[in-house]
Amino acid sequence: MKLDLSISPCPNDTFMFDALVNGRIDTEGLEFNLSFADIEQLNKGVVEGGAAISKISCAVLPLIADRYAVLDSGSALGRGNGPLLVSMGGVDISDPSLKIAVPGKHTTANLLMDRVFPHLKNKIPLLFSEIASAIAAGRYDAGVLIHEGRFTYAEKGLSLEADLGVEWDRLTGLPLPLGAIVVSRELPEEMRKKVERLLQKSIEYAFANPDEGAGFVRSHAQELSEEVLKNHIYMFVNDYSLSLGDEGRAAVMSLTGLDNKIFV
């Protein structure tokens, strides 16, 4: 059976899915039509009824909970790994007129801005990979960086204003749920469970054999520095990626306001 699978080209996703899509583990008869898209495009895709399996921002879950369920494996959660609010320096974050670039309306980064800085309402969606350069060019007062951008902003002369993950921790005491992998509820429960099990095996394989998927990861990454790639992977792929556990599930429910029916 072939299933449509959509993920981002970011190192944490390609690291986790490499073994599953490139035949490094037994997929138990499943094959995957793999496609890549920016996170906001992925969010839009599931809202409109897209791939059977997709990476999404946790913030979009309330819009799709009736049609998709969250897999126990594949999520990006953690502490101290949140989106970063950056500027060229010298801005007053208390100023409600600031023009802020965010990586998409439905992203967790945008939802966190609402939670942490509710007075900053002048937010403009922009492709995540263009935000740092747009701030440096003076088109925005500040912006929210995700993915590799959080590791390279200083090289572009940008200054950190706030780590939204740290602010979330202060507010809730929970890890920050950034992204998750969802599966269509149209698939039989047995199939959803199989996908969940296979993704966990794929992540376990990646941890045990990190060099095998390095070429696949590098071929899709925005930043090619080995240090940036490794930092990115090991910040966003962790024990919560193998299994959300009780704490991870509590974090997802706290962010989204949903109950445990959201999970496979």
FIVO-560066 format. One line per 5 residues: number of its first residue (from 1); their letters; for each residue z, y, x of C-alpha. Coordinates in pm, 1 decimal. Last residue first. Layout:
BEGIN
NUM = A = Z Y X; ...
END
This chain:
BEGIN
264 = VFIKN = 1772.0 792.4 -365.6; 1970.7 1119.1 -373.4; 1946.1 1404.5 -626.2; 2173.9 1216.7 -865.0; 2458.7 1317.5 -634.6
259 = DLGTL = 2500.0 1652.4 -807.8; 2302.2 1974.3 -757.1; 2435.1 2321.8 -672.7; 2180.6 2350.8 -392.4; 2388.3 2449.2 -90.3
254 = SMVAA = 2703.9 2265.7 -197.6; 2510.4 1954.3 -301.0; 2333.7 1935.6 34.8; 2663.4 1984.8 220.4; 2842.8 1719.7 13.2
249 = RGEDG = 2562.7 1475.2 90.3; 2598.5 1542.9 460.8; 2974.2 1496.5 445.6; 2952.7 1168.1 254.7; 2693.9 1018.3 489.0
244 = LSLSY = 2358.8 1182.9 551.4; 2230.7 883.5 746.0; 2009.6 860.9 1053.9; 1931.7 1231.5 1038.1; 2301.2 1312.0 990.0
239 = DNVFM = 2367.5 1129.8 1317.2; 2133.2 1366.4 1500.8; 1782.6 1511.0 1496.5; 1790.8 1891.6 1472.8; 1956.4 1993.0 1799.2
234 = YIHNK = 1832.8 1690.5 1991.9; 1472.1 1749.8 1896.6; 1464.3 2124.4 1959.8; 1638.9 2104.3 2293.4; 1400.1 1830.9 2402.3
229 = LVEES = 1092.0 2028.1 2300.4; 1218.3 2352.3 2454.6; 1296.1 2179.0 2784.8; 957.7 2008.5 2792.1; 783.7 2343.6 2742.0
224 = LEQAH = 488.4 2292.8 2507.3; 590.6 2530.0 2226.8; 402.8 2510.1 1895.3; 426.7 2130.4 1896.3; 164.2 1895.1 1752.2
219 = SRVFG = 32.3 1722.5 2065.3; 376.2 1733.7 2228.2; 537.9 1513.0 1963.9; 260.6 1251.8 1973.1; 266.0 1248.3 2353.6
214 = AGEDP = 643.7 1209.6 2363.6; 647.2 917.8 2119.2; 711.3 648.0 2376.4; 942.6 861.1 2591.1; 1230.8 865.4 2344.3
209 = NAFAY = 1264.8 484.8 2319.7; 1614.6 414.0 2179.7; 1639.7 743.3 1990.8; 1285.6 704.6 1860.9; 1350.5 344.5 1752.4
204 = EISKQ = 1659.1 449.7 1556.4; 1453.0 723.4 1392.0; 1181.2 476.5 1290.8; 1440.0 228.1 1162.9; 1593.1 500.3 945.4
199 = LLREV = 1246.2 585.8 819.2; 1186.7 221.9 731.8; 1506.8 193.4 527.6; 1435.7 508.2 325.5; 1076.8 399.2 262.4
194 = KKRME = 1204.3 60.0 145.2; 1462.0 221.3 -83.9; 1192.1 431.8 -246.8; 977.6 119.4 -291.2; 1263.0 -69.5 -460.3
189 = EPLER = 1326.3 230.6 -685.7; 967.0 219.4 -807.3; 756.2 520.4 -706.7; 726.4 791.7 -970.9; 1054.5 933.2 -840.0
184 = SVVIA = 854.2 1075.2 -550.6; 1021.9 1067.4 -211.5; 1201.5 1350.3 -33.9; 1270.3 1411.8 332.2; 1525.6 1680.8 406.2
179 = GLPLP = 1557.6 2023.5 560.7; 1818.7 2279.2 656.9; 2148.6 2135.7 540.1; 2418.2 2330.3 730.0; 2727.2 2131.0 817.2
174 = LGTLR = 3029.8 2210.9 598.6; 3325.8 2444.4 647.6; 3194.8 2647.3 354.1; 3183.4 3020.0 432.1; 3254.0 3006.7 804.3
169 = DWEVG = 3013.0 2715.5 846.7; 2744.6 2911.8 660.1; 2794.9 3207.6 898.0; 2756.3 2977.5 1198.8; 2437.1 2836.6 1050.2
164 = LDAEL = 2305.7 3186.3 979.4; 2330.9 3277.3 1347.0; 2343.7 3656.6 1344.0; 2193.6 3965.1 1512.0; 2036.5 3799.1 1815.2
159 = SLGKE = 1815.9 4024.6 2027.6; 1441.0 4000.8 2085.4; 1263.2 4067.6 2414.4; 995.2 3802.7 2362.0; 1158.4 3565.6 2611.3
154 = AYTFR = 1483.1 3614.4 2416.6; 1318.9 3461.7 2106.6; 1239.1 3129.0 2275.5; 1497.2 2877.8 2154.5; 1528.8 2994.3 1791.9
149 = GEHIL = 1152.0 3011.5 1770.1; 1118.7 2637.0 1819.3; 1209.5 2567.5 1455.6; 1342.9 2867.3 1262.0; 1353.9 3243.1 1317.3
144 = VGADY = 1463.9 3499.4 1058.6; 1335.9 3852.4 1099.9; 1430.8 4206.7 1185.4; 1303.9 4562.8 1148.8; 950.6 4442.8 1076.4
139 = RGAAI = 605.9 4554.1 1194.4; 745.2 4666.8 1531.3; 519.9 4450.8 1748.9; 824.4 4254.2 1869.8; 913.1 4186.3 1507.0
134 = ASAIE = 561.3 4057.0 1434.8; 565.4 3846.0 1751.2; 888.1 3674.8 1646.9; 767.7 3615.8 1290.2; 426.6 3461.3 1357.6
129 = SFLLP = 532.0 3096.6 1399.0; 730.1 3102.8 1073.0; 433.9 3217.3 863.1; 556.0 3527.3 681.8; 749.0 3592.2 361.0
124 = IKNKL = 872.6 3953.8 323.6; 1237.4 4033.9 256.4; 1355.4 4372.6 129.7; 1665.9 4231.1 -39.8; 1918.5 4265.9 240.0
119 = HPFVR = 2234.8 4330.0 35.3; 2293.1 3956.0 -15.2; 2345.9 3904.6 359.9; 2514.7 3563.8 392.5; 2416.4 3392.6 66.9
114 = DMLLN = 2079.1 3558.9 10.9; 1996.2 3522.3 381.5; 2090.5 3157.6 351.8; 1839.1 3113.7 69.3; 1564.7 3262.1 289.1
109 = ATTHK = 1645.1 3029.3 578.1; 1660.9 2734.3 339.5; 1296.1 2800.8 266.5; 1153.0 2866.5 -80.4; 1035.6 3223.8 -23.6
104 = GPVAI = 888.1 3154.8 318.2; 966.0 3204.0 687.1; 1148.6 3537.0 642.0; 1052.5 3880.4 777.1; 1312.8 4149.9 704.0
99 = KLSPD = 1242.8 4517.7 630.3; 1576.3 4698.7 645.4; 1652.5 4921.0 344.5; 1988.8 4759.1 273.7; 2140.7 4893.5 600.3
94 = SIDVG = 2444.0 4676.9 684.4; 2241.4 4502.9 955.9; 2221.7 4830.2 1148.5; 1938.2 4793.1 1398.9; 1963.9 4872.7 1770.5
89 = GMSVL = 1800.7 4560.0 1898.3; 1443.9 4429.0 1879.5; 1562.4 4211.1 1594.2; 1692.3 3861.0 1527.3; 1841.8 3662.2 1239.5
84 = LPGNG = 1864.7 3303.6 1358.4; 1816.2 2993.4 1147.2; 2093.0 2737.6 1178.9; 2176.8 2496.9 1457.3; 2543.8 2571.9 1517.8
79 = RGLAS = 2657.0 2280.9 1302.5; 2416.5 2020.4 1179.2; 2168.0 1905.1 925.0; 1800.8 1811.5 943.2; 1735.4 1520.6 708.6
74 = GSDLV = 1535.0 1210.0 792.3; 1749.9 936.4 642.4; 1943.1 919.7 313.3; 1620.8 1003.3 133.6; 1630.3 1286.9 -119.4
69 = AYRDA = 1479.1 1220.6 -462.6; 1171.2 1384.2 -617.1; 1046.9 1455.7 -970.5; 1349.2 1585.8 -1164.4; 1503.0 1733.6 -850.0
64 = ILPLV = 1192.9 1945.8 -779.9; 1297.7 2306.8 -839.2; 1663.9 2253.3 -752.5; 1552.4 2091.9 -423.6; 1369.3 2398.0 -287.3
59 = ACSIK = 1664.2 2518.8 -78.0; 1679.8 2185.8 104.9; 1353.3 2279.9 273.8; 1101.9 1999.8 237.2; 949.1 1711.4 432.6
54 = SIAAG = 734.5 1497.6 208.0; 680.2 1151.8 65.7; 463.1 1083.8 -241.1; 259.5 1390.7 -151.8; 212.1 1683.2 -387.6
49 = GEVVG = 344.0 1779.9 -729.4; 313.3 2159.3 -747.9; 672.4 2212.8 -636.5; 618.1 1938.2 -379.1; 319.9 2118.6 -228.2
44 = KNLQE = 480.8 2461.4 -235.1; 766.3 2331.7 -24.1; 522.6 2169.7 218.2; 326.6 2494.7 241.1; 653.3 2676.9 311.9
39 = IDAFS = 733.4 2423.8 584.6; 396.4 2464.2 759.8; 169.9 2165.8 707.0; 81.9 1828.5 855.0; -85.6 1530.5 690.6
34 = LNFEL = -29.6 1156.2 723.2; -191.3 901.9 493.1; 65.9 626.6 542.6; 54.3 247.5 542.2; 313.6 9.6 398.3
29 = GETDI = 301.0 -365.2 450.2; 652.4 -407.7 585.9; 624.3 -107.9 820.8; 707.3 -317.5 1128.2; 785.3 -68.7 1404.2
24 = RGNVL = 579.5 103.0 1674.4; 277.0 128.2 1446.2; 199.7 495.5 1488.1; 315.6 624.1 1150.4; 667.0 477.6 1147.7
19 = ADFMF = 734.2 499.9 1522.1; 630.1 865.3 1533.2; 817.9 972.8 1219.0; 1145.7 1090.3 1371.2; 997.9 1258.4 1679.7
14 = TDNPC = 714.9 1413.6 1475.6; 968.6 1566.0 1238.0; 1207.6 1700.4 1503.6; 919.2 1824.9 1717.3; 766.5 2050.5 1450.6
9 = PSISL = 424.4 1959.0 1308.8; 572.4 1965.2 956.2; 559.1 1659.8 734.7; 338.3 1525.4 455.4; 309.8 1155.6 370.4
4 = DLKM = 64.1 1014.2 117.2; 138.4 646.4 58.5; -87.0 348.5 123.2; 0.0 0.0 0.0
END
